[in-house]
Amino acid sequence: MPHTILEYSKEAGVVACEVNDFLAEMHVALAATNIVELARIKGRSLVHDNVVVGAGVADKNNFIFLQIAMLEGRTVDERVKIAAQAQAVLLRWITRWNIEPEISVTIEVREMQSATHKRLERKIP
């Protein structure tokens, strides 16, 4: 059950009404690696109003951060492949959104430990 989480500062230049399209494209690209299943990917975004980067210089306080979290068990090579796919999609979108080059853009692919990541199983009546 991979999660794609796009976090960005309000002033970064991300077009909020297009984020769902971005996430949908990202999910299709990640599924194309044959490492994750499209139907199991969950995506969401978080917009941050209050951001301080470093000393807090006003025009340097913007960022875009894409996190892809997956249950443990993928090899480093598989996680590198996921990161490369994510980078390609994110680069297309930051170009589309005209994101300024000085805005920090980061991707993190991380593993969730199955011992501490629990999903509630509920029966539907």
Secondary structure as UniProt FT lines:
FT   STRAND          3..9
FT   TURN            10..11
FT   HELIX           16..18
FT   HELIX           19..31
FT   TURN            32..34
FT   HELIX           38..40
FT   STRAND          42..48
FT   TURN            54..55
FT   HELIX           58..60
FT   STRAND          63..71
FT   HELIX           76..96
FT   TURN            97..98
FT   TURN            101..102
FT   STRAND          104..112
FT   TURN            114..116
//
